[in-house]
Amino acid sequence: MMFRSWIRILPCAILLYILPACKNESASQAKPVDTALAMSPGAKQEIILINQHYGDDSLQTMDIYLPAGRSPKRTHLMVFVHGGGWLGGDKRDFSAACEGLLRNTTFSPAFAYVNINYRLVKDGKNKFPAAEEDLVAAMNYMYAHADSFLVSPSSALIGASAGAHLTTLIAYKHNEQKNIKCVVSNWGPYDLARMYKEGSSGVPELMQLVLGATPAGNPEIYAASSPVTYVSSDSPPTFLVHGRQDTLVRITQGKELDSALSKYKIDHVFYTFDGYHGYSTDQVANDAADKMFNFIAKYTK
């Protein structure tokens, strides 16, 4: 499945952007520690929590990167959601990026990083809304433990491809507490019925696997799982990225969401580039990352 071959493009772009400012600590030094240590009163050292469970399934885990010198007033959450066509991918795709950001003095201690796994569709199981429910549960876990972790619940979400679909869906549909301050969405699908109709070879079959039906057979699940359905005047600021020649998730997806956000006068950026389902050059990746992180900084003050 082509979705899986592009899942590392965004993490590599982030590493490219932050590498010059990173300290020399090796990313391989990340080790799981006891949650109680991170939650102990006055804990200010750098802590990395690996495979923290927010549910009972083996895939309902996340990694949490807490910077030294953090505090509830100054340290926000930057949340990463991997892609992979809802069938594959893993939070490992963003691990090196999160560890690099943690040790980058430009970003720490302004941010703690959360890297989420979610249930994947397999053997007819975990169809939608399973992944959506997992993202809601993971975010609620972080909100509930924010004080103990000595961080703010204010969040910026970043996703790529299927992960971009999930981050925008959560940001527009499940942000009742207004903790999600902005979302960065890289080449995501936002109207799943349109995705079914306009997708390249194999995409209609993928959508049937993920949603359990065609748009004609169950239009309700397609609408309920489409981020564009939930855009409103309360939607958080959004940074959209899309390749103009993308044949997997066509740029019409980005244009539709751009129009919906404009209709409701939501602050947003629609960043397009010459390329396909992923950044085309290092120059484009660096430029997009610079704008992306400045956007996040603006809305998580």
LUMPAZA-925296 format. One line per field, with one value per residue (C-alpha): y, x, z negated; residue in one letter; residue number from 1. Coordinates in steps of 0.1 Angstrom, whole numbers, plus 5000, padded with zeros to 4 digits. Layout:
<recs>
yy [Y/...]
xx [X/...]
zz [Z/...]
resn [A/...]
resi [NUM/...]
</recs>
This chain:
<recs>
yy [5000/5033/5051/5031/5041/5078/5076/5087/5118/5142/5129/5132/5168/5176/5161/5180/5212/5207/5189/5219/5231/5198/5189/5160/5136/5104/5096/5060/5070/5072/5046/5039/5050/5046/5070/5078/5095/5119/5126/5131/5166/5189/5165/5187/5165/5153/5122/5099/5075/5047/5027/5044/5027/5048/5017/4980/4971/4965/4993/5019/5032/5064/5078/5110/5133/5157/5184/5195/5228/5222/5238/5240/5277/5274/5239/5230/5197/5189/5158/5136/5111/5087/5079/5045/5044/5034/4999/5004/5028/5031/5059/5048/5068/5100/5088/5103/5136/5138/5130/5156/5182/5174/5182/5212/5244/5263/5242/5230/5235/5253/5219/5183/5158/5130/5103/5082/5047/5038/5006/4997/4981/4944/4912/4931/4945/4981/4998/5033/5049/5028/5051/5082/5068/5061/5096/5110/5086/5094/5132/5128/5108/5137/5163/5143/5139/5173/5187/5156/5158/5195/5206/5225/5207/5233/5213/5215/5184/5173/5145/5131/5114/5092/5108/5142/5130/5119/5151/5174/5151/5153/5191/5199/5173/5166/5199/5207/5218/5241/5225/5220/5254/5245/5216/5210/5187/5172/5159/5145/5134/5155/5144/5106/5102/5124/5104/5072/5088/5106/5083/5065/5027/5008/5038/5028/4994/5009/5031/5001/4983/5012/5023/4990/5002/5023/5059/5047/5019/5039/5077/5084/5068/5087/5120/5112/5103/5133/5164/5188/5179/5195/5227/5256/5290/5272/5253/5259/5275/5251/5248/5227/5212/5195/5186/5199/5167/5143/5115/5095/5121/5147/5184/5188/5175/5204/5229/5217/5221/5255/5267/5255/5272/5304/5302/5303/5328/5304/5315/5291/5286/5265/5257/5239/5228/5211/5174/5143/5126/5140/5168/5170/5185/5193/5230/5226/5205/5231/5260/5242/5231/5267/5280/5251/5256/5294/5288/5264/5289/5317/5298/5280/5311]
xx [5000/5015/5004/5030/5059/5056/5051/5088/5088/5076/5098/5128/5118/5116/5150/5165/5151/5162/5195/5218/5205/5204/5228/5251/5231/5224/5187/5195/5198/5160/5149/5116/5112/5086/5057/5057/5091/5078/5048/5068/5066/5091/5104/5123/5148/5143/5121/5112/5082/5081/5049/5026/4992/4961/4939/4940/4949/4986/4985/4969/5003/5022/5057/5059/5090/5092/5119/5140/5129/5092/5063/5025/5028/5055/5054/5028/5021/5032/5014/5025/5003/5018/5004/5003/4968/4951/4965/5002/5028/5039/5049/5085/5083/5084/5107/5139/5121/5107/5140/5157/5131/5135/5172/5168/5172/5150/5120/5127/5113/5085/5072/5067/5062/5036/5039/5008/5000/4964/4946/4951/4926/4935/4915/4883/4889/4894/4874/4864/4857/4883/4913/4893/4883/4919/4931/4904/4914/4951/4944/4922/4949/4973/4948/4941/4978/4990/4994/5012/5036/5041/5029/5001/4972/4974/4983/4994/4987/5009/4999/5009/4986/4963/4977/4968/4932/4931/4946/4922/4892/4901/4908/4875/4852/4866/4879/4853/4878/4896/4929/4939/4952/4963/4968/4994/4981/5004/4988/4958/4923/4895/4864/4864/4836/4855/4886/4868/4856/4888/4915/4940/4940/4935/4921/4884/4892/4912/4883/4860/4884/4888/4851/4834/4813/4811/4798/4766/4762/4769/4771/4768/4801/4819/4805/4811/4848/4855/4872/4855/4821/4831/4847/4830/4837/4852/4878/4914/4940/4952/4984/4977/5005/4998/5018/5002/5008/4997/4978/4973/4955/4946/4951/4913/4912/4934/4914/4881/4893/4909/4876/4857/4882/4879/4842/4843/4872/4895/4931/4950/4978/4975/5011/5014/5045/5055/5055/5036/5027/5056/5081/5098/5132/5152/5147/5109/5110/5131/5109/5077/5091/5102/5067/5051/5069/5065/5028/5027/5047/5022/4992/5006/5019]
zz [5000/5011/4979/4960/4982/4973/4936/4927/4949/4922/4894/4916/4924/4887/4880/4909/4895/4859/4863/4864/4830/4812/4784/4787/4766/4785/4792/4784/4747/4744/4718/4701/4666/4639/4643/4606/4611/4636/4614/4582/4566/4581/4607/4632/4648/4684/4684/4713/4707/4733/4741/4716/4718/4722/4729/4726/4762/4770/4796/4772/4761/4763/4756/4735/4736/4706/4708/4679/4664/4674/4656/4661/4670/4697/4711/4737/4754/4790/4800/4830/4848/4874/4908/4926/4942/4909/4916/4907/4894/4858/4833/4839/4871/4850/4821/4834/4842/4806/4790/4812/4803/4766/4767/4789/4767/4792/4782/4747/4721/4740/4751/4740/4767/4770/4797/4800/4813/4821/4831/4867/4890/4894/4902/4902/4867/4855/4882/4877/4852/4833/4842/4835/4801/4793/4801/4778/4750/4754/4753/4723/4705/4711/4699/4668/4659/4671/4635/4623/4653/4646/4680/4695/4712/4740/4771/4807/4829/4858/4882/4916/4941/4921/4889/4904/4909/4873/4858/4877/4868/4831/4833/4850/4834/4799/4785/4760/4734/4759/4750/4787/4796/4832/4856/4883/4910/4937/4969/4950/4963/4949/4969/4970/4994/5018/5011/5021/5054/5064/5050/5071/5077/5044/5025/5027/5015/4986/4976/4975/4953/4929/4928/4934/4963/4994/4993/5008/4984/4952/4959/4922/4912/4940/4929/4892/4899/4922/4905/4929/4915/4882/4892/4874/4859/4829/4849/4838/4861/4888/4908/4940/4961/4995/5026/5058/5077/5050/5066/5034/5014/5040/5034/5037/5002/4990/5011/4996/4961/4969/4982/4951/4928/4948/4946/4908/4908/4890/4889/4911/4936/4968/4977/5011/5030/5062/5052/5043/5010/4990/4992/5026/5015/4984/4992/4992/4961/4942/4953/4944/4910/4902/4910/4892/4859/4860/4864/4834/4813/4822/4810/4779/4761]
resn [M/M/F/R/S/W/I/R/I/L/P/C/A/I/L/L/Y/I/L/P/A/C/K/N/E/S/A/S/Q/A/K/P/V/D/T/A/L/A/M/S/P/G/A/K/Q/E/I/I/L/I/N/Q/H/Y/G/D/D/S/L/Q/T/M/D/I/Y/L/P/A/G/R/S/P/K/R/T/H/L/M/V/F/V/H/G/G/G/W/L/G/G/D/K/R/D/F/S/A/A/C/E/G/L/L/R/N/T/T/F/S/P/A/F/A/Y/V/N/I/N/Y/R/L/V/K/D/G/K/N/K/F/P/A/A/E/E/D/L/V/A/A/M/N/Y/M/Y/A/H/A/D/S/F/L/V/S/P/S/S/A/L/I/G/A/S/A/G/A/H/L/T/T/L/I/A/Y/K/H/N/E/Q/K/N/I/K/C/V/V/S/N/W/G/P/Y/D/L/A/R/M/Y/K/E/G/S/S/G/V/P/E/L/M/Q/L/V/L/G/A/T/P/A/G/N/P/E/I/Y/A/A/S/S/P/V/T/Y/V/S/S/D/S/P/P/T/F/L/V/H/G/R/Q/D/T/L/V/R/I/T/Q/G/K/E/L/D/S/A/L/S/K/Y/K/I/D/H/V/F/Y/T/F/D/G/Y/H/G/Y/S/T/D/Q/V/A/N/D/A/A/D/K/M/F/N/F/I/A/K/Y/T/K]
resi [1/2/3/4/5/6/7/8/9/10/11/12/13/14/15/16/17/18/19/20/21/22/23/24/25/26/27/28/29/30/31/32/33/34/35/36/37/38/39/40/41/42/43/44/45/46/47/48/49/50/51/52/53/54/55/56/57/58/59/60/61/62/63/64/65/66/67/68/69/70/71/72/73/74/75/76/77/78/79/80/81/82/83/84/85/86/87/88/89/90/91/92/93/94/95/96/97/98/99/100/101/102/103/104/105/106/107/108/109/110/111/112/113/114/115/116/117/118/119/120/121/122/123/124/125/126/127/128/129/130/131/132/133/134/135/136/137/138/139/140/141/142/143/144/145/146/147/148/149/150/151/152/153/154/155/156/157/158/159/160/161/162/163/164/165/166/167/168/169/170/171/172/173/174/175/176/177/178/179/180/181/182/183/184/185/186/187/188/189/190/191/192/193/194/195/196/197/198/199/200/201/202/203/204/205/206/207/208/209/210/211/212/213/214/215/216/217/218/219/220/221/222/223/224/225/226/227/228/229/230/231/232/233/234/235/236/237/238/239/240/241/242/243/244/245/246/247/248/249/250/251/252/253/254/255/256/257/258/259/260/261/262/263/264/265/266/267/268/269/270/271/272/273/274/275/276/277/278/279/280/281/282/283/284/285/286/287/288/289/290/291/292/293/294/295/296/297/298/299/300/301]
</recs>
